[in-house]
Amino acid sequence: VKEVANLSLVSSACDVVSAAYASTKESHPYLRSVCDAAEKGVQSVSEAAASCVQPVLATLEPHVAAASEYASKGLEKLGEKLPLLQKPVEQILSDTKELLPSRAADVKDAVSS
């Protein structure tokens, strides 16, 4: 999970969503109250679940480590095949905006011929 979260695409997407969430909370006081209550509820549930799950995780540690190793290798291969994962959202959007006019011209030429 940490490796996925550290991918530029995922990290920057989380930053964008977080900024939008914070901005929405600031702009809408009623929504802020609902969000604050939801956040407190999620935090309480997370803390309770963490204390209950901890003994199970300790027992499953060797299996979790093996799964983590397997997932890490799969993520490396995915990163090699999809270099897009190493780019932040802003760069992907910028690259796409630059690419669209030339692709549109290609499509127009293909349709014309």
Secondary structure, DSSP 8 states (H G I E B T S, - for coil): -HHHHHSHHHHHHHHHHHHHHHHHHHH-HHHHHHHHHHHHHHHHHHHHHHHHHHHHHHHHHHHHHHHHHHHHHHHHHHHHH-GGGGS-HHHHHHHHHHHHHHHHHHHHHHHH-
